[in-house]
Amino acid sequence: MVFNERIAVIGLGYVGLPLATEFAKKYKVVGYDIDISRVIELKKGIDRTKEIRYKKLLINNNLNFTYDSNDMRNSDFFILTVPTPIKKNKKPDLSIIKKAALTVAKVMKNGAIIILESTVYPGITENYLVPILEKYSKFKHKKNFFVAYSPERINPGETKYKLINIKKVVGADSKKTLSKVSKIYEKIIKVGIHKVSSIKVAEASKAIENAQRDINIAFVNEVMMLSEALNINSYEVLEAAKTKWNFLDFKPGLVGGHCIGVDPYYLAEAGKKVNFNTKIILAGRNLNDSMPDYLLNNISRKIKKNSRILVLGLSFKEDVGDIRNSKSIELVKKIKKEKFVIDCFDPRVNQEELKKIII
């Protein structure tokens, strides 16, 4: 059964593409992206992220991939799933949200509902997105269009917890909007919807999910560093501690990517907006940001110059080809500057994209 509502998904990356393909099982969907080559590939059934298989892309007649924004004009719902990176100064970069909002404002119809899924800090949907939509559409919020926030929880490379198996948090500008948005998500999310009282609550919930992981990994990274200073094996220490039932099993490592390595800075920015100085959140992020330098220092002390070093794995995490904010790549660049001979291997990463960054 295909329901009457029409849905447009803006941004066809790791988040948008799985969302569009799932919604297309129940609704007419337009999947929009400004990357023309990406759209052409998807029309041929090719997903360069390898998250969606060939048959899923081609089998559904309800899904139309496009780079022409006019194809979204009849949509009832617009779902923004665009990147929210940070700038060089670690400040949130909302420019891609702005571009997406400008695109939507030009094609949205009276009564449309705009849903933001991108990770932001509390207040962005209502205080940043809405004014752009009002200015460039000439529509008024809560009269001609409505907004909601439902944070994406996609974990690239994950096999067990896929989109349909992760509870969906939804916040909206009114009870009526909340009901409408929840209903469309309920059609595809098997484990249900978690409704919250406001958009700001939903925005905050997403950012702290990843900040919590960042802090926990920072803690075990520091345990590893302390263990080395004490000349004991950190892995043995953690295995021993793990025998207690309530010990959280985190492993030391390089923490990058487009979520965990970014979201703490969004929370810190939210604090600054209300004159609140976050301490623990940025302390964890600063330690994890310092790990490439720590590892380089170890390498420089323990390995002779002109030694040949092999780095296995260059994406930000295992089993994905995504190299955004990859600390492995940051480490490789630092090793190269120290004049070591270095080889890199990662079969999942696009080799041409990799050469542009490393060479």
Number of C-alpha atoms within 10 A of each C-alpha: 6 12 11 10 14 21 25 28 27 28 23 24 18 22 23 23 24 20 23 28 23 20 25 23 18 18 21 21 26 28 27 26 22 15 12 13 11 19 21 14 13 22 16 11 17 18 20 15 18 14 18 17 12 14 10 12 23 16 10 14 11 17 23 22 23 22 19 11 18 13 16 28 15 16 21 19 25 22 26 25 25 24 21 20 25 18 11 8 6 14 14 21 16 18 12 14 23 15 13 20 25 18 18 25 20 16 16 24 19 14 16 16 25 29 23 26 24 24 27 31 26 23 16 19 25 18 10 14 20 19 15 19 24 17 12 14 21 12 17 15 17 13 9 16 21 22 26 27 30 29 23 19 21 17 15 19 18 13 8 9 14 16 21 19 13 17 17 21 22 26 27 30 19 15 13 11 19 22 14 14 22 23 12 17 21 15 16 18 19 14 13 17 17 13 18 16 14 17 24 21 19 25 27 19 17 23 23 18 15 17 25 15 16 26 22 17 23 26 19 19 22 18 17 21 16 14 16 12 9 10 9 12 12 21 15 11 13 19 11 10 14 14 10 9 7 8 10 11 13 15 16 20 17 23 25 24 18 18 23 21 25 27 27 29 24 25 22 20 21 21 15 12 11 8 9 11 14 16 9 12 19 18 16 22 23 14 18 25 17 12 23 22 14 14 15 16 12 11 15 13 10 9 12 10 13 11 11 11 16 12 14 12 19 25 25 22 20 14 15 21 22 21 22 15 20 19 25 23 23 18 19 21 16 16 21 15 8 12 11 19 13 15 12 14 12 17 13 17 19 15 12 8 10 16 9 8 11 12 7
